[in-house]
Amino acid sequence: MAENILVDQNAPKALKYEQLIPQIKALIGDEKRAVSVLSNTAAAIHQAFDLLWTGFYLKDDDILYLGPFQGPVACMRINVGNGVCGTAMAKNETIVVPDVDQFPGHIACSTLSKSEIVVPIRNKAGEVFAVLDLDSATLSNFDQVDRDYLEQICDWLGGYIFSE
């Protein structure tokens, strides 16, 4: 089993993702337990990009509950439709927020968070069952490159976790 995620920190962001994605898949191997898969995925992304917070919220009825994550303590529950995570869940779409202070209804789990990206994770039926949430202490840290690659990761996760 891998002990470290190895990405060239001097490489362009897209290349970092190209290096990271196969390592996540190798790290997961044939494990199917959602908590285990999401835990190591969060750790790998967090390590590769040195983020403030990287983690998952899992949907149960109309509430998103805190799932596996890396970083400082976080909000335990978020109502669907509230904040960036709840809005991404309700709209079933990725949301990139360059400045969280400009997002109406932003939920400040950490005052250090300056920018955020939230990506839905769908099961095989296309229903959102979780979101991947990344927070940065830097304004405008996330862009179309992040969106494209994180959506790839989340599409793979949704299909992988619910492959049987």
C-alpha positions as CSV (number, residue, x, y, z in Angstrom):
1,M,0.0,0.0,0.0
2,A,1.2,3.5,-0.8
3,E,2.4,5.6,2.1
4,N,2.6,8.9,0.3
5,I,0.9,10.6,-2.7
6,L,3.6,11.8,-5.0
7,V,2.9,14.7,-7.3
8,D,5.3,17.2,-8.7
9,Q,4.5,20.3,-6.7
10,N,6.1,22.5,-9.4
11,A,4.0,21.0,-12.1
12,P,1.0,22.8,-13.6
13,K,-2.3,22.0,-11.8
14,A,-3.6,19.8,-14.6
15,L,-0.4,17.6,-14.5
16,K,-0.8,17.3,-10.7
17,Y,-4.3,15.8,-11.3
18,E,-3.0,13.6,-14.0
19,Q,-0.4,12.3,-11.5
20,L,-2.9,12.0,-8.7
21,I,-5.9,10.2,-10.2
22,P,-4.1,6.9,-10.9
23,Q,-2.6,7.0,-7.4
24,I,-6.0,7.4,-5.9
25,K,-7.3,4.4,-7.9
26,A,-4.3,2.3,-6.9
27,L,-4.6,3.4,-3.3
28,I,-8.3,2.3,-3.2
29,G,-7.6,-1.0,-5.0
30,D,-10.6,-3.2,-4.6
31,E,-11.9,-1.7,-1.4
32,K,-15.7,-1.0,-1.7
33,R,-16.5,0.4,1.8
34,A,-17.6,4.0,1.1
35,V,-16.1,5.4,4.3
36,S,-12.7,3.8,3.6
37,V,-12.7,4.9,-0.1
38,L,-13.8,8.5,0.7
39,S,-11.3,8.8,3.6
40,N,-8.3,7.9,1.5
41,T,-9.5,10.0,-1.4
42,A,-9.9,13.0,0.8
43,A,-6.4,12.4,2.3
44,A,-4.8,12.1,-1.2
45,I,-6.4,15.2,-2.6
46,H,-5.5,17.2,0.5
47,Q,-1.9,16.1,0.5
48,A,-1.5,16.7,-3.3
49,F,-2.8,20.3,-3.2
50,D,-2.1,21.4,0.4
51,L,-5.6,22.7,1.0
52,L,-7.2,24.1,4.1
53,W,-10.0,21.5,4.1
54,T,-10.8,18.5,2.0
55,G,-13.8,16.3,2.6
56,F,-17.1,14.8,2.0
57,Y,-20.7,15.5,3.1
58,L,-23.1,12.6,2.8
59,K,-26.8,13.0,2.2
60,D,-29.5,11.6,4.4
61,D,-33.0,12.8,3.7
62,D,-32.6,16.6,3.4
63,I,-29.4,16.9,5.5
64,L,-25.8,16.6,4.5
65,Y,-23.8,15.0,7.3
66,L,-20.0,15.4,7.8
67,G,-18.1,12.5,6.3
68,P,-14.4,11.7,5.9
69,F,-12.2,14.7,5.8
70,Q,-8.8,16.3,6.3
71,G,-8.3,19.7,7.9
72,P,-9.7,21.6,10.8
73,V,-13.0,20.6,12.5
74,A,-16.0,21.3,10.4
75,C,-19.8,21.7,10.4
76,M,-21.5,18.5,11.4
77,R,-24.6,19.0,9.3
78,I,-25.8,21.2,6.5
79,N,-29.3,21.4,5.2
80,V,-29.7,20.7,1.5
81,G,-30.1,24.1,-0.2
82,N,-28.0,26.0,2.4
83,G,-24.4,27.2,2.0
84,V,-22.2,26.1,-0.9
85,C,-22.5,22.4,-0.2
86,G,-26.2,22.4,0.2
87,T,-26.7,24.5,-2.9
88,A,-24.5,22.2,-5.0
89,M,-26.5,19.3,-3.7
90,A,-29.9,21.0,-4.4
91,K,-28.8,22.1,-7.9
92,N,-26.9,18.8,-8.7
93,E,-24.0,20.8,-10.1
94,T,-20.5,21.8,-9.3
95,I,-20.1,25.3,-7.7
96,V,-16.8,27.2,-7.8
97,V,-16.7,30.1,-5.3
98,P,-13.7,32.5,-5.8
99,D,-14.5,34.5,-2.7
100,V,-16.7,32.8,-0.1
101,D,-17.6,36.2,1.5
102,Q,-19.4,37.0,-1.8
103,F,-21.5,33.8,-1.8
104,P,-25.0,34.5,-0.4
105,G,-25.7,32.3,2.6
106,H,-22.1,30.9,2.9
107,I,-21.7,28.8,6.0
108,A,-18.4,29.7,7.6
109,C,-17.1,26.5,9.2
110,S,-13.7,28.2,9.3
111,T,-12.9,31.8,9.1
112,L,-9.7,30.9,7.3
113,S,-11.6,29.7,4.2
114,K,-11.4,32.2,1.3
115,S,-12.4,30.1,-1.7
116,E,-14.3,26.8,-2.2
117,I,-15.3,24.2,-4.8
118,V,-18.1,21.7,-4.2
119,V,-18.7,18.8,-6.6
120,P,-21.7,16.4,-6.4
121,I,-21.2,12.7,-6.4
122,R,-23.9,10.7,-8.1
123,N,-24.9,7.0,-7.9
124,K,-25.5,5.0,-11.0
125,A,-29.1,6.3,-11.2
126,G,-27.7,9.9,-11.3
127,E,-28.9,10.8,-7.8
128,V,-26.6,12.9,-5.7
129,F,-25.6,11.0,-2.5
130,A,-22.7,13.1,-1.4
131,V,-20.5,16.1,-2.2
132,L,-16.8,16.7,-2.3
133,D,-15.9,20.0,-0.6
134,L,-12.5,21.7,-1.0
135,D,-11.7,24.9,0.9
136,S,-8.6,27.1,0.4
137,A,-7.1,29.8,2.5
138,T,-6.4,31.6,-0.8
139,L,-8.9,33.7,-2.8
140,S,-9.7,32.4,-6.3
141,N,-7.8,29.1,-5.7
142,F,-10.1,26.9,-7.8
143,D,-10.8,27.1,-11.5
144,Q,-12.0,25.2,-14.5
145,V,-9.1,22.8,-14.3
146,D,-10.1,21.8,-10.7
147,R,-13.7,21.5,-11.8
148,D,-12.9,19.2,-14.7
149,Y,-10.6,16.9,-12.8
150,L,-12.6,16.9,-9.6
151,E,-15.7,16.0,-11.6
152,Q,-13.8,13.1,-13.1
153,I,-12.8,11.9,-9.6
154,C,-16.4,12.2,-8.3
155,D,-17.9,10.5,-11.4
156,W,-15.4,7.6,-10.8
157,L,-16.2,7.5,-7.1
158,G,-20.0,7.4,-7.6
159,G,-19.7,4.6,-10.2
160,Y,-17.1,2.7,-8.1
161,I,-18.8,2.8,-4.8
162,F,-22.1,1.7,-6.4
163,S,-20.7,-0.6,-9.0
164,E,-22.4,-3.7,-7.6
